[in-house]
Amino acid sequence: MREKIIGRVEDFPEGKGTEVRLSGLRMAIFNIDGELYAIHGSCPHKHAPLHESGENRYNSEKCGGPFLGEIDSGSKMIKCPWHGLRFNLETGESPMLRRKIPVYNVIVREDGEVAVVV
Amino acid sequence: MSGEKTEKNKRINVPDEAWEEYIIDADFHLNLFDPKEYLEYIEDPRLRKKIEVGGIPKGVTGGWVFPYAHHIVDSLNTQGTALVAEDIDGLKKQYAIDAVIVGPGLINLPTARYPIVKNAIVRAYNDYLVDKVIDVKSGIYGLAIVPQWDPAACVEEIERMKGEKGIVGVQGWYSPQTLFGAMEYEEMYIELVKEELPLVLHGSGFTSRFDLIGNSMKSVVEALTLSWTYNAMANVMNLIFTGTFDRHNDLKVVIQEAGTNWIPFASLRADECYHALPEDVMLSQRMFEDGNEYLNHMPSEYFFKNMYYTTQPIALPKNPEHVKAMFEMCRASETFLYSSDWPHNTFDPPNWLFNNRGIDKETRSRICHGNSKEVFGI
């Protein structure tokens, strides 16, 4: 296992997902209430980009509800932005699929650098 | 490759290869549910008032709500909303699409009341489409609705819309109501063949509420899995066995959003049953009037000669060899049209066409644009 730098803490805004690519590895980093979570970046259903969960829809001002998917800060669950499969950010578990997608430990260093363990 | 694709939005997880392919999306929806959008196109004050007050007549939807929707409307705009050409143009760049065939998204109209009001909505929608949506230079084409509950009005609407630039077909809906092999559509088929326009049939608003089995379904997942597929199959069989394609050889029908894997089953079963009961077809009104004893072709042949199928919701087998075999059995390289169903919850971006070893380059190219160009005359 190695620690790989993925950016600085300010690169991962609160309440959002951010995509990170590490030599072919695709991750979505979520900042929930200041805690960073790293999860596999692609939904196993149809390869949707999971980091887009919680982002605005296209033309969201004209839509009934604004968001693609969902980020639930209480349960640490995200919903896929395309079709709604749910994943736990701490364990990678999907209650529907009954399987896990990879999650990664995130280390925030004192100088603000952020690394994941892969 | 389209020059516009240089503005691609890399956030969307569409493979790089997709940006090199010309892709036509054959089932893309507007979300025109607000009656205000239509009012300027409705002259009759009685109809204007009714639509202003009551909105678009509500169909029998059965109250389906997708479980993860934030609101009831969310299942119809899960990915966002497009109302005018500029919206669509911006969106196409996000997922490697070069051209779209715009459909109305008003899938509940066939089961709604007030046929005169519905006819006014249809005319208004078609005018709006021409006025504010179609933009051939930007690859935005449209389907004009035909009011299938009023066959004479279907013909009038085709007459009215046929010369409009960018109208590439007419839109109806398959449902457990009148099947499209019915004689009342004869004049419409004559007109469509004459104008070389395909009839494009989309699933109607979970109209399974209109048949006993559908009405007994208890959840949206049951209905979504099956109801549109079996309604599509019923219409395809009806068109074939009533001799519609024997009388209207050049009629082209596109089936949208019914999935695809049923095609081998249904076409083979049609042949098998026709072998067992060949004399039965002569008793349909069209065949009887024409004095035809048998169909001109085996039933399965019409599946591939007169029909096209949009791909969404694609449900590929896991094994690429099975995908290859399935596509061969469906004659996908001649009949499949890529479709996304944007912006609905069942959205299929074109990823699957580029990451499956069972789909060769030539087949992919036919599905991405070749077949659409052929049937829509683009």
Chai-1 contact restraints between the chains, C-beta under 6 A:
chainA,res_idxA,chainB,res_idxB,connection_type,confidence,min_distance_angstrom,max_distance_angstrom,comment,restraint_id
A,H47,B,N13,contact,1.0,0.0,6.0,A-B,restraint_1
A,H47,B,N351,contact,1.0,0.0,6.0,A-B,restraint_2
A,P49,B,N13,contact,1.0,0.0,6.0,A-B,restraint_3
A,R57,B,G80,contact,1.0,0.0,6.0,A-B,restraint_4
A,Y58,B,G80,contact,1.0,0.0,6.0,A-B,restraint_5
A,Y58,B,L91,contact,1.0,0.0,6.0,A-B,restraint_6
A,N59,B,G80,contact,1.0,0.0,6.0,A-B,restraint_7
A,N59,B,T81,contact,1.0,0.0,6.0,A-B,restraint_8
A,N59,B,D87,contact,1.0,0.0,6.0,A-B,restraint_9
A,K62,B,T81,contact,1.0,0.0,6.0,A-B,restraint_10
A,C63,B,N77,contact,1.0,0.0,6.0,A-B,restraint_11
A,C63,B,T81,contact,1.0,0.0,6.0,A-B,restraint_12
A,G64,B,H71,contact,1.0,0.0,6.0,A-B,restraint_13
A,G64,B,V73,contact,1.0,0.0,6.0,A-B,restraint_14
A,G64,B,D74,contact,1.0,0.0,6.0,A-B,restraint_15
A,G65,B,H70,contact,1.0,0.0,6.0,A-B,restraint_16
A,G65,B,H71,contact,1.0,0.0,6.0,A-B,restraint_17
A,G65,B,D74,contact,1.0,0.0,6.0,A-B,restraint_18
A,W82,B,F347,contact,1.0,0.0,6.0,A-B,restraint_19
A,G84,B,Y68,contact,1.0,0.0,6.0,A-B,restraint_20
